[in-house]
Amino acid sequence: MSTSAFARTTIASPVSPSRGVLSPVGSDAVRISGGFWADLQSLNASTMIAHCDYWMERLGWIGNFDAAVEGRLPDDRRGREFSDSDVYKLLEAMAWELGRQANSDLEQRYSAIVARIARVQEADGYLNTMFGRPGQAPRYSDLEWGHELYCYGHLMQAAVARARTAGEDELVRIARRAADHVCEVFGEGGIESVCGHAEIEPALIEFGRLLGEQRYVDQARLFLERRGTQVLEDIEFGRQYFQDDVTVRDAEVLRGHAVRATYLLAGAIDLAIEDDDDELLSAAERQMRRTLARRTYITGGMGSHHEGESFGADFELPSERAYSETCAGIGSIMANHRLLLATGDSFFADQVERALFNVVATSPSEDGRSFFYTNTLHRSAPGVVAAADEVSPRAAASLRAPWFAVSCCPTNVARTVASLGAYVAMSDGQAVYLAQYVAGEVSAETEGGEVILDVDTSYPSEGVISFTVTSAPSGGAELVLRVPGWAGGATVQVDGEASSADPGWARIARRLTVGDRVVLTLPMATRVSRADQRIDGLRNQVAFERGPVVLCVERLASEEFAVDDLRVAGEPRDTVDGPVLPVRAVTHHDAEWPFGAAVGASPSVEASVFEVPLIPYHRWGNRGPSTMRVWMPVG
Amino acid sequence: MSTSAFARTTIASPVSPSRGVLSPVGSDAVRISGGFWADLQSLNASTMIAHCDYWMERLGWIGNFDAAVEGRLPDDRRGREFSDSDVYKLLEAMAWELGRQANSDLEQRYSAIVARIARVQEADGYLNTMFGRPGQAPRYSDLEWGHELYCYGHLMQAAVARARTAGEDELVRIARRAADHVCEVFGEGGIESVCGHAEIEPALIEFGRLLGEQRYVDQARLFLERRGTQVLEDIEFGRQYFQDDVTVRDAEVLRGHAVRATYLLAGAIDLAIEDDDDELLSAAERQMRRTLARRTYITGGMGSHHEGESFGADFELPSERAYSETCAGIGSIMANHRLLLATGDSFFADQVERALFNVVATSPSEDGRSFFYTNTLHRSAPGVVAAADEVSPRAAASLRAPWFAVSCCPTNVARTVASLGAYVAMSDGQAVYLAQYVAGEVSAETEGGEVILDVDTSYPSEGVISFTVTSAPSGGAELVLRVPGWAGGATVQVDGEASSADPGWARIARRLTVGDRVVLTLPMATRVSRADQRIDGLRNQVAFERGPVVLCVERLASEEFAVDDLRVAGEPRDTVDGPVLPVRAVTHHDAEWPFGAAVGASPSVEASVFEVPLIPYHRWGNRGPSTMRVWMPVG
């Protein structure tokens, strides 16, 4: 690893590994100019970031830093023990957004918050509004639940974002002092423990990459190796809650708290890369593959238990009350993106796309002012609209809410959306790899020189994606396109000549020069999907997908028939207004006891068939109280 | 209501309403001499009660009372905030057991514990080891979670058991002082709130019935009317957790924490009876009927969420991780038994039977030294054997455990089993009603005089139950037998003459005299049951029941094929060794992604059919780690 500071600053990416099959080109090399993700980035810039800022000022979570300086803690402290982290995630979102496009108001606001935080950091680098003052619990006295290291992790990720988009500033210096402090206190001979919530692990490694500080990586290694050796106290949820049951090297599958588990896996992949540790990388890959094969919802959502916000057993994936926390979807993206870079397997890019369209895009409302914390796949009774000016419990499993007592998700969505460009393109040195499809411009350094592509598409509304080479090195450019796993029958056309492209990477057969045009066509007919029969809650049901988007049936409370009163009566049909599904209505007959020889097997089924819209799952719940199903019963 | 103390002492029943269609005959009028419940009562007497006593001494939960006297609180306090209640439930179990059969060692032990408690009660009647001392939170400072009134409730129920089986003693006097104190502090003009965990409501009413104290009933009325008016603080689980969202009079269905909800309903029924309040009785009956029709497992278990230990939405009853807390099953028995007495509808006796055989009997292990806290209906991977000498988390969803950090269930099972006789027989004045079938002797007062019946049966192993009249008044005895809802095709034979008997109450057509013999024959072929189609987790699956007993397939970890690898391949077959089920084995093929057009719909199914045992659900988990299903997939 280079020892020069800011060795890789030019790669504007949340993760920039020192080796791997693919290297990210960075969000600054990707301009998303229109379409689905551009719209969400605009909404983020215009509304979501300001919404998070507003709520955290209003509730005093940012004010905690002022209260610390003014000696008003612990009396005036507001929010949960980890509220500092949401301020850092807001700063990370602002940093990525400022890297995307200049905005002097936002720049001032960012700097003002950083200045308020800076005053709180103590001489030895310690920084937290919850611990260590008279009347507060001592520093690091509650590693299970205190989240101090978790908060530093988000501080460092924000600093990485800032450094890679704008260069060193006060936030980077704050984070560096915090990182040094962590190494001092938790290094060899220090406190031999870990944080109850993984996050410092990937953050320390990335911050070490940024600054060329090997000791940050070394500290992350200590944390990663300690966890799983029962260094934390046992708790009612069991040690698997914070992955302290089995070491990350020995684990077979993700388990326990889904956000903790995915963040930890991201850190393990980072360490495997920095340490050239193929055994650890294999362990991480094995865990993610089994988790995807057995513990992930069709949306890409992870975690089926409300209790402990945790993964369930293999194939325990009921649609009802699917927890599928928005942050766990983001954690999955973090880990899958790292596996994509490390292994080059496009399967992991498929998973990033799935979670982006069906978890991250599902969380915010169309107006950017409310969010899903959990993402159920079935709502049998209409939910309740959260009051616009109240804090909601985190897992009300109702409609989107403006803010939560535990409000990790809104800021996580904001930072992810602002940094979306970083997930679009990669390079293996020779070729440019397109992993995600957005309208705009992509540039990438290859060994031959810079390649610039114009991308024209309305994906995922339509399946045609056109690439025009606007700059290429003298030897021409190599282009590799991802054909998603669902896209059997895709074609690639190079300057008018079409050929079929199987799922996986489609490498364009010849070197491209300026003016060359490549058209990837993905089949966008609505698909009928079934589930592994070991998932009990999905027997005799089908789901519908169109391109990368999971569809659902939504019935407003005002409409005739709730979703549970409908049965699939034929194949979905694509129309100009979107796909529709033929259904029959059923009439359920209540029994005084709902089990028995004659009970319930045959509700009355109407003969007449009618069609209902299949809408993108990420759009559900935007029109008021409704019932909703992703998986629809057949017959 | 009578104002004389111990007006109804002679009815040895946990509940003895002042009116209703049926009156309990009391457990002292029922001698259970053999068979299923006699065995469990023996196990309770020999092992379970002592086991609970041992653990609560060992962990210091009983010792908390000594520590209080010796000024060692709060430093030496052990257990959760409600641990006093488990000591009271142990005393209740001991009292019922001593009523069932004399035992001088147990009598001494009971008295010794009562003496240790007595010393802790303060001059004004306050009694709790968790609150009110220097260094402890003030009395009643945390009604949401403090459980002080809940503890009094269990104290009073223990006192009721003692008074009705042995007469007034120190425990009854302690409880009376506590009840007076509660009326003083929480009466009109006092603290206008309720306890976060309902229990004091039915307890105060029963204690009032026992002592003829109307003001205890009046105080219960205040508690019942306050709850639902948002008198408690809101919490993350929402106010429905402690039923403070809607009044008990306005509610449509049970919701929130299932034990709290069922205990509260029991109190509402008691109040409706004492107040002659048919509107309240209708409200309670409506809630229970809807809960049975839509929110109850086939086992009679209630509560599908681990989070908040709560009811789910209508038809949200997945088998996986069914919470079905043992105590909620007992709460359901409490409420259903009261509805049986109030309305005379045998449907409620069916529910008592269902929960007794499939929840209460499931909790304890065959050796009486470990217990299920939750009662899942599906275990896809073998659980872990709890260490014999360790405290387990309450909802590990693994095998039975000897004791829990929250250990409400073992003492609840012990007190219920010891008082089982109280659920067997009733009288409407004219006739003796047999609600549950046990081998032994039943006596009942009717208007004509005492009736004594000898009952001979090996039910539920077999379906033949013989009643011989050994004593009858001069005008003869009227006998009414419950034909369970599942028992279509039952017959009743009176002195050799048989007739068919439909589900419901079968009233014997003629008055019986000494020596008359009545034989009820219930069909005991194994039945195949289906579920209301609105229960998503049970689509395309069937369950098996034999008599009142729910069956399951259990596969030991050492056996070939886990339960999830089996498909029903025919009708169950009854053999001399019990029922067996023809199945086919399937081979599942792991996909890297378990959803898609071709995925999972058709695992390989073996052609060969073999038979596996269908065992009583209440027996599962006694032979070591295993997989288990109540609902088996078809085809």
Boltz contact constraints between the chains, C-beta under 6 A:
constraints:
  - contact:
      token1: [A, 236]
      token2: [B, 393]
      max_distance: 6.0
  - contact:
      token1: [A, 293]
      token2: [B, 590]
      max_distance: 6.0
  - contact:
      token1: [A, 293]
      token2: [B, 592]
      max_distance: 6.0
  - contact:
      token1: [A, 293]
      token2: [B, 594]
      max_distance: 6.0
  - contact:
      token1: [A, 298]
      token2: [B, 595]
      max_distance: 6.0
  - contact:
      token1: [A, 306]
      token2: [B, 307]
      max_distance: 6.0
  - contact:
      token1: [A, 307]
      token2: [B, 306]
      max_distance: 6.0
  - contact:
      token1: [A, 307]
      token2: [B, 307]
      max_distance: 6.0
  - contact:
      token1: [A, 313]
      token2: [B, 380]
      max_distance: 6.0
  - contact:
      token1: [A, 313]
      token2: [B, 381]
      max_distance: 6.0
  - contact:
      token1: [A, 316]
      token2: [B, 320]
      max_distance: 6.0
  - contact:
      token1: [A, 318]
      token2: [B, 318]
      max_distance: 6.0
  - contact:
      token1: [A, 318]
      token2: [B, 537]
      max_distance: 6.0
  - contact:
      token1: [A, 320]
      token2: [B, 316]
      max_distance: 6.0
  - contact:
      token1: [A, 380]
      token2: [B, 313]
      max_distance: 6.0
  - contact:
      token1: [A, 381]
      token2: [B, 313]
      max_distance: 6.0
  - contact:
      token1: [A, 393]
      token2: [B, 236]
      max_distance: 6.0
  - contact:
      token1: [A, 529]
      token2: [B, 595]
      max_distance: 6.0
  - contact:
      token1: [A, 529]
      token2: [B, 596]
      max_distance: 6.0
  - contact:
      token1: [A, 530]
      token2: [B, 599]
      max_distance: 6.0
  - contact:
      token1: [A, 530]
      token2: [B, 600]
      max_distance: 6.0
  - contact:
      token1: [A, 530]
      token2: [B, 601]
      max_distance: 6.0
  - contact:
      token1: [A, 531]
      token2: [B, 595]
      max_distance: 6.0
  - contact:
      token1: [A, 531]
      token2: [B, 600]
      max_distance: 6.0
  - contact:
      token1: [A, 532]
      token2: [B, 594]
      max_distance: 6.0
  - contact:
      token1: [A, 532]
      token2: [B, 600]
      max_distance: 6.0
  - contact:
      token1: [A, 533]
      token2: [B, 600]
      max_distance: 6.0
  - contact:
      token1: [A, 533]
      token2: [B, 603]
      max_distance: 6.0
  - contact:
      token1: [A, 534]
      token2: [B, 564]
      max_distance: 6.0
  - contact:
      token1: [A, 534]
      token2: [B, 588]
      max_distance: 6.0
  - contact:
      token1: [A, 536]
      token2: [B, 537]
      max_distance: 6.0
  - contact:
      token1: [A, 537]
      token2: [B, 318]
      max_distance: 6.0
  - contact:
      token1: [A, 537]
      token2: [B, 536]
      max_distance: 6.0
  - contact:
      token1: [A, 537]
      token2: [B, 537]
      max_distance: 6.0
  - contact:
      token1: [A, 539]
      token2: [B, 539]
      max_distance: 6.0
  - contact:
      token1: [A, 539]
      token2: [B, 540]
      max_distance: 6.0
  - contact:
      token1: [A, 540]
      token2: [B, 539]
      max_distance: 6.0
  - contact:
      token1: [A, 540]
      token2: [B, 540]
      max_distance: 6.0
  - contact:
      token1: [A, 564]
      token2: [B, 534]
      max_distance: 6.0
  - contact:
      token1: [A, 588]
      token2: [B, 534]
      max_distance: 6.0
  - contact:
      token1: [A, 590]
      token2: [B, 293]
      max_distance: 6.0
  - contact:
      token1: [A, 592]
      token2: [B, 293]
      max_distance: 6.0
  - contact:
      token1: [A, 594]
      token2: [B, 293]
      max_distance: 6.0
  - contact:
      token1: [A, 594]
      token2: [B, 532]
      max_distance: 6.0
  - contact:
      token1: [A, 595]
      token2: [B, 298]
      max_distance: 6.0
  - contact:
      token1: [A, 595]
      token2: [B, 529]
      max_distance: 6.0
  - contact:
      token1: [A, 595]
      token2: [B, 531]
      max_distance: 6.0
  - contact:
      token1: [A, 596]
      token2: [B, 529]
      max_distance: 6.0
  - contact:
      token1: [A, 599]
      token2: [B, 530]
      max_distance: 6.0
  - contact:
      token1: [A, 600]
      token2: [B, 530]
      max_distance: 6.0
  - contact:
      token1: [A, 600]
      token2: [B, 531]
      max_distance: 6.0
  - contact:
      token1: [A, 600]
      token2: [B, 532]
      max_distance: 6.0
  - contact:
      token1: [A, 600]
      token2: [B, 533]
      max_distance: 6.0
  - contact:
      token1: [A, 601]
      token2: [B, 530]
      max_distance: 6.0
  - contact:
      token1: [A, 603]
      token2: [B, 533]
      max_distance: 6.0
